[in-house]
Amino acid sequence: MKILWSVLIIFCLFLFNSCKDNSSPTSSGGIGGVGGGGGGTGGVTFTITIQAGTQGGVFFYISPSQAVTVKTINISCTAAQVNDPYTDNTNQVYPANTPQKLNQEYLVSTGQKWVFTFTGNLGSSTGTAYNGTTTYTIP
């Protein structure tokens, strides 16, 4: 049940935070590739950024280089003992270069390496499939 609520919350956040003025992160991070040299297929890249959350938490934002649907995202950090899988069956198309806010993560500290694994389709649910893994190190 907890996973179901987490999945519902993340996708509600995606929908309500797609406006560029309201979802621009205040801290930027590195660019991670998915496909095209980034260790996957499909040629899309994701920019990972962070923003301070509440009670010491951090919000991660993902911004695809082209319009995509997301089937799964797995967020993990060995140092924080976190492994959070998310599934999206909505076929929602997320626009290019628009940050999408993920759930707040806790136990985040400087120097940690967070791994994001993505699967989905380019442009629509029937577009070319992509998959890949990218990393983000907390500044």
Secondary structure by P-SEA (a helix, b strand, c coil): caaaaaaaaaaaaaaaccccccccccbbbbbbbcccccccccbbbbbbbbbbbcccbbbbbbbbccbbbbcbbbbbbccccbbbbbbbcccccccccbbbbccccccccccbbbbbbbbbbccccccbbbbbbbbbbcc
